[in-house]
Amino acid sequence: MIELTRQVEFSASHRLHNPSLSAEENVELFGICNNAHGHGHNYVLDVTLRGAADPKTGMVMDLNRLAILLDDLVVRQLDHKHLSEDVPWLSGMVTTAENVVAAIWDRIAGPLDGRLHRLRLYESRQNFVDYLGPQAS
């Protein structure tokens, strides 16, 4: 088995807010991240595929094809957007890194034909989450 990773970046804002809680509960849970106007991050997403190299191409997946797919399904959807307000497929969720990375998995797993192994989403240089898909839970 070979693991192949492609990294993409996007800048986005969000607000940590659970509409089913009171304003006071949201502030208590999320602190400054509950700012009504949101706050931003420069996100970095590592997309790791796992599989055997195709005997014909020598590749797990063509990196150019992977780059186009990630640009279409992730980067152009999220870059310079407010995740909590502008992205329909994130609507209604608390846009923590944990929830965002799981939603990204749902968007890209199908087109990657079972090769998606891990997503790592950096919210900052110090903070990141790993997601191995719903079957790993």
CYANA upper distance limits for C-alpha pairs under 8 A (distance plus 0.5 A):
  1 MET  CA     50 ARG  CA      6.97
  1 MET  CA     51 GLY  CA      5.64
  1 MET  CA     52 ALA  CA      5.58
  1 MET  CA     53 ALA  CA      8.42
  2 ILE  CA     50 ARG  CA      6.05
  2 ILE  CA     51 GLY  CA      5.91
  2 ILE  CA     52 ALA  CA      6.30
  2 ILE  CA     53 ALA  CA      7.57
  2 ILE  CA     60 VAL  CA      7.73
  3 GLU  CA     48 THR  CA      6.84
  3 GLU  CA     49 LEU  CA      6.00
  3 GLU  CA     50 ARG  CA      4.93
  3 GLU  CA     51 GLY  CA      7.15
  3 GLU  CA     60 VAL  CA      8.43
  4 LEU  CA     48 THR  CA      5.92
  4 LEU  CA     49 LEU  CA      5.65
  4 LEU  CA     50 ARG  CA      6.91
  4 LEU  CA     60 VAL  CA      7.57
  5 THR  CA     46 ASP  CA      6.83
  5 THR  CA     47 VAL  CA      5.83
  5 THR  CA     48 THR  CA      4.68
  5 THR  CA     49 LEU  CA      6.77
  6 ARG  CA     46 ASP  CA      6.30
  6 ARG  CA     47 VAL  CA      5.79
  6 ARG  CA     48 THR  CA      7.08
  6 ARG  CA     63 LEU  CA      8.07
  6 ARG  CA     66 LEU  CA      8.23
  6 ARG  CA     67 ALA  CA      7.99
  7 GLN  CA     44 VAL  CA      7.40
  7 GLN  CA     45 LEU  CA      6.06
  7 GLN  CA     46 ASP  CA      4.95
  7 GLN  CA     47 VAL  CA      6.71
  8 VAL  CA     44 VAL  CA      6.36
  8 VAL  CA     45 LEU  CA      5.80
  8 VAL  CA     46 ASP  CA      7.15
  8 VAL  CA     70 LEU  CA      8.16
  8 VAL  CA     75 VAL  CA      7.88
  9 GLU  CA     42 ASN  CA      7.66
  9 GLU  CA     43 TYR  CA      6.14
  9 GLU  CA     44 VAL  CA      4.97
  9 GLU  CA     45 LEU  CA      6.63
  9 GLU  CA     75 VAL  CA      7.61
 10 PHE  CA     42 ASN  CA      6.50
 10 PHE  CA     43 TYR  CA      5.83
 10 PHE  CA     44 VAL  CA      7.10
 10 PHE  CA     75 VAL  CA      6.45
 10 PHE  CA     78 LEU  CA      7.19
 10 PHE  CA     79 ASP  CA      5.17
 10 PHE  CA     80 HIS  CA      7.71
 11 SER  CA     40 GLY  CA      7.69
 11 SER  CA     41 HIS  CA      6.28
 11 SER  CA     42 ASN  CA      4.89
 11 SER  CA     43 TYR  CA      6.30
 11 SER  CA     78 LEU  CA      8.01
 11 SER  CA     79 ASP  CA      5.60
 11 SER  CA     80 HIS  CA      5.84
 11 SER  CA     81 LYS  CA      8.12
 12 ALA  CA     40 GLY  CA      6.01
 12 ALA  CA     41 HIS  CA      6.23
 12 ALA  CA     42 ASN  CA      7.17
 12 ALA  CA     43 TYR  CA      7.93
 12 ALA  CA     78 LEU  CA      6.99
 12 ALA  CA     79 ASP  CA      6.15
 12 ALA  CA     80 HIS  CA      5.34
 12 ALA  CA     81 LYS  CA      5.62
 12 ALA  CA     82 HIS  CA      6.33
 12 ALA  CA     83 LEU  CA      7.13
 13 SER  CA     38 GLY  CA      6.57
 13 SER  CA     39 HIS  CA      5.62
 13 SER  CA     40 GLY  CA      4.34
 13 SER  CA     41 HIS  CA      6.68
 13 SER  CA     80 HIS  CA      7.89
 13 SER  CA     81 LYS  CA      6.87
 13 SER  CA     82 HIS  CA      5.15
 13 SER  CA     83 LEU  CA      6.56
 13 SER  CA     84 SER  CA      8.44
 14 HIS  CA     38 GLY  CA      5.49
 14 HIS  CA     39 HIS  CA      6.21
 14 HIS  CA     40 GLY  CA      6.85
 14 HIS  CA     82 HIS  CA      5.75
 14 HIS  CA     83 LEU  CA      5.53
 14 HIS  CA     84 SER  CA      5.78
 14 HIS  CA     85 GLU  CA      8.37
 14 HIS  CA     95 THR  CA      7.17
 15 ARG  CA     33 CYS  CA      6.56
 15 ARG  CA     34 ASN  CA      5.97
 15 ARG  CA     35 ASN  CA      7.01
 15 ARG  CA     36 ALA  CA      7.45
 15 ARG  CA     37 HIS  CA      7.74
 15 ARG  CA     38 GLY  CA      4.90
 15 ARG  CA     39 HIS  CA      7.00
 15 ARG  CA     83 LEU  CA      8.38
 15 ARG  CA     84 SER  CA      6.67
 15 ARG  CA     94 VAL  CA      8.34
 15 ARG  CA     95 THR  CA      7.48
 16 LEU  CA     30 PHE  CA      6.74
 16 LEU  CA     33 CYS  CA      6.09
 16 LEU  CA     34 ASN  CA      5.49
 16 LEU  CA     35 ASN  CA      8.46
 16 LEU  CA     38 GLY  CA      8.30
 16 LEU  CA     94 VAL  CA      6.22
 16 LEU  CA     95 THR  CA      6.55
 16 LEU  CA     96 THR  CA      7.19
 17 HIS  CA     26 ASN  CA      6.49
 17 HIS  CA     30 PHE  CA      7.82
 17 HIS  CA     34 ASN  CA      6.28
 17 HIS  CA     94 VAL  CA      6.34
 17 HIS  CA     95 THR  CA      8.49
 18 ASN  CA     26 ASN  CA      7.07
 18 ASN  CA     93 MET  CA      8.12
 18 ASN  CA     94 VAL  CA      6.42
 21 LEU  CA     25 GLU  CA      6.40
 21 LEU  CA     26 ASN  CA      6.77
 22 SER  CA     26 ASN  CA      6.74
 23 ALA  CA     27 VAL  CA      6.79
 24 GLU  CA     28 GLU  CA      6.63
 25 GLU  CA     29 LEU  CA      6.56
 26 ASN  CA     30 PHE  CA      6.26
 26 ASN  CA     31 GLY  CA      7.93
 26 ASN  CA     34 ASN  CA      7.16
 27 VAL  CA     31 GLY  CA      5.27
 27 VAL  CA     32 ILE  CA      7.82
 27 VAL  CA     34 ASN  CA      6.50
 30 PHE  CA     34 ASN  CA      5.91
 31 GLY  CA     35 ASN  CA      8.34
 33 CYS  CA     38 GLY  CA      7.44
 33 CYS  CA     39 HIS  CA      7.30
 34 ASN  CA     38 GLY  CA      7.37
 35 ASN  CA     39 HIS  CA      7.70
 38 GLY  CA     82 HIS  CA      8.39
 41 HIS  CA    123 GLU  CA      6.59
 41 HIS  CA    124 SER  CA      7.33
 42 ASN  CA    123 GLU  CA      7.16
 42 ASN  CA    124 SER  CA      7.28
 43 TYR  CA    121 LEU  CA      7.37
 43 TYR  CA    122 TYR  CA      5.97
 43 TYR  CA    123 GLU  CA      5.47
 43 TYR  CA    124 SER  CA      7.16
 44 VAL  CA    121 LEU  CA      6.32
 44 VAL  CA    122 TYR  CA      5.49
 44 VAL  CA    123 GLU  CA      7.44
 45 LEU  CA    119 LEU  CA      7.43
 45 LEU  CA    120 ARG  CA      6.20
 45 LEU  CA    121 LEU  CA      5.06
 45 LEU  CA    122 TYR  CA      6.78
 46 ASP  CA    118 ARG  CA      8.49
 46 ASP  CA    119 LEU  CA      6.15
 46 ASP  CA    120 ARG  CA      5.50
 46 ASP  CA    121 LEU  CA      6.96
 47 VAL  CA    116 LEU  CA      8.02
 47 VAL  CA    117 HIS  CA      8.45
 47 VAL  CA    118 ARG  CA      6.76
 47 VAL  CA    119 LEU  CA      5.42
 47 VAL  CA    120 ARG  CA      7.27
 48 THR  CA    116 LEU  CA      6.72
 48 THR  CA    117 HIS  CA      6.07
 48 THR  CA    118 ARG  CA      5.61
 48 THR  CA    119 LEU  CA      6.74
 49 LEU  CA     60 VAL  CA      8.06
 49 LEU  CA    115 ARG  CA      5.55
 49 LEU  CA    116 LEU  CA      5.00
 49 LEU  CA    117 HIS  CA      5.53
 49 LEU  CA    118 ARG  CA      7.48
 50 ARG  CA     60 VAL  CA      7.73
 50 ARG  CA    115 ARG  CA      5.74
 50 ARG  CA    116 LEU  CA      6.87
 50 ARG  CA    117 HIS  CA      6.09
 51 GLY  CA     60 VAL  CA      6.29
 51 GLY  CA    115 ARG  CA      6.58
 52 ALA  CA     59 MET  CA      8.34
 52 ALA  CA     60 VAL  CA      6.38
 53 ALA  CA     57 THR  CA      7.98
 53 ALA  CA     58 GLY  CA      5.52
 53 ALA  CA     59 MET  CA      5.11
 53 ALA  CA     60 VAL  CA      5.03
 53 ALA  CA     61 MET  CA      8.42
 54 ASP  CA     58 GLY  CA      5.56
 54 ASP  CA     59 MET  CA      5.90
 54 ASP  CA     60 VAL  CA      6.61
 55 PRO  CA     59 MET  CA      8.41
 61 MET  CA     65 ARG  CA      8.03
 61 MET  CA     66 LEU  CA      7.56
 62 ASP  CA     66 LEU  CA      6.83
 63 LEU  CA     67 ALA  CA      6.49
 64 ASN  CA     68 ILE  CA      6.81
 65 ARG  CA     69 LEU  CA      6.71
 66 LEU  CA     70 LEU  CA      6.64
 67 ALA  CA     71 ASP  CA      6.57
 68 ILE  CA     72 ASP  CA      6.63
 69 LEU  CA     73 LEU  CA      6.50
 70 LEU  CA     74 VAL  CA      5.77
 70 LEU  CA     75 VAL  CA      6.91
 70 LEU  CA    108 ILE  CA      8.27
 71 ASP  CA     75 VAL  CA      5.23
 71 ASP  CA     76 ARG  CA      6.28
 72 ASP  CA     76 ARG  CA      6.32
 72 ASP  CA     77 GLN  CA      7.73
 73 LEU  CA     77 GLN  CA      6.89
 73 LEU  CA    107 ARG  CA      7.41
 73 LEU  CA    108 ILE  CA      7.49
 74 VAL  CA     78 LEU  CA      6.60
 74 VAL  CA    104 ILE  CA      7.52
 75 VAL  CA     79 ASP  CA      5.96
 77 GLN  CA     81 LYS  CA      8.25
 77 GLN  CA     87 VAL  CA      7.48
 78 LEU  CA     82 HIS  CA      8.29
 78 LEU  CA     83 LEU  CA      7.35
 78 LEU  CA     87 VAL  CA      7.55
 81 LYS  CA     86 ASP  CA      6.47
 81 LYS  CA     87 VAL  CA      7.87
 82 HIS  CA     86 ASP  CA      5.79
 82 HIS  CA     87 VAL  CA      7.74
 83 LEU  CA     87 VAL  CA      6.06
 83 LEU  CA     90 LEU  CA      7.24
 83 LEU  CA     95 THR  CA      7.27
 84 SER  CA     90 LEU  CA      7.25
 84 SER  CA     91 SER  CA      6.95
 84 SER  CA     92 GLY  CA      8.30
 84 SER  CA     93 MET  CA      8.12
 84 SER  CA     94 VAL  CA      8.00
 84 SER  CA     95 THR  CA      6.74
 85 GLU  CA     91 SER  CA      7.48
 87 VAL  CA     91 SER  CA      6.93
 89 TRP  CA    103 ALA  CA      8.07
 90 LEU  CA     95 THR  CA      7.74
 90 LEU  CA    100 VAL  CA      7.77
 90 LEU  CA    103 ALA  CA      7.61
 93 MET  CA     99 ASN  CA      7.88
 94 VAL  CA     99 ASN  CA      7.53
 95 THR  CA     99 ASN  CA      6.37
 95 THR  CA    100 VAL  CA      6.32
 96 THR  CA    100 VAL  CA      6.63
 97 ALA  CA    101 VAL  CA      6.49
 97 ALA  CA    121 LEU  CA      7.42
 97 ALA  CA    122 TYR  CA      8.50
 97 ALA  CA    123 GLU  CA      7.27
 97 ALA  CA    128 PHE  CA      8.12
 97 ALA  CA    129 VAL  CA      7.23
 98 GLU  CA    102 ALA  CA      6.91
 98 GLU  CA    129 VAL  CA      6.87
 98 GLU  CA    131 TYR  CA      8.42
 99 ASN  CA    103 ALA  CA      6.72
100 VAL  CA    104 ILE  CA      6.71
101 VAL  CA    105 TRP  CA      6.75
101 VAL  CA    119 LEU  CA      7.47
101 VAL  CA    120 ARG  CA      8.09
101 VAL  CA    121 LEU  CA      6.86
101 VAL  CA    129 VAL  CA      8.29
101 VAL  CA    131 TYR  CA      7.34
102 ALA  CA    106 ASP  CA      6.91
102 ALA  CA    131 TYR  CA      7.34
102 ALA  CA    133 GLY  CA      7.66
103 ALA  CA    107 ARG  CA      6.95
104 ILE  CA    108 ILE  CA      6.83
105 TRP  CA    109 ALA  CA      6.08
105 TRP  CA    119 LEU  CA      7.81
105 TRP  CA    133 GLY  CA      7.31
106 ASP  CA    110 GLY  CA      8.09
108 ILE  CA    112 LEU  CA      6.89
109 ALA  CA    113 ASP  CA      7.29
109 ALA  CA    114 GLY  CA      7.22
109 ALA  CA    115 ARG  CA      8.30
109 ALA  CA    116 LEU  CA      6.48
110 GLY  CA    114 GLY  CA      7.59
112 LEU  CA    116 LEU  CA      6.63
117 HIS  CA    132 LEU  CA      6.60
117 HIS  CA    133 GLY  CA      8.12
118 ARG  CA    130 ASP  CA      7.37
118 ARG  CA    131 TYR  CA      6.16
118 ARG  CA    132 LEU  CA      5.20
118 ARG  CA    133 GLY  CA      7.66
119 LEU  CA    130 ASP  CA      6.19
119 LEU  CA    131 TYR  CA      5.67
119 LEU  CA    132 LEU  CA      7.10
120 ARG  CA    128 PHE  CA      7.18
120 ARG  CA    129 VAL  CA      6.07
120 ARG  CA    130 ASP  CA      4.89
120 ARG  CA    131 TYR  CA      6.86
121 LEU  CA    128 PHE  CA      5.86
121 LEU  CA    129 VAL  CA      5.90
121 LEU  CA    130 ASP  CA      7.09
122 TYR  CA    126 GLN  CA      8.35
122 TYR  CA    127 ASN  CA      6.38
122 TYR  CA    128 PHE  CA      4.57
122 TYR  CA    129 VAL  CA      7.11
123 GLU  CA    127 ASN  CA      6.17
123 GLU  CA    128 PHE  CA      6.22
124 SER  CA    128 PHE  CA      7.44
132 LEU  CA    136 ALA  CA      6.28
133 GLY  CA    137 SER  CA      7.88
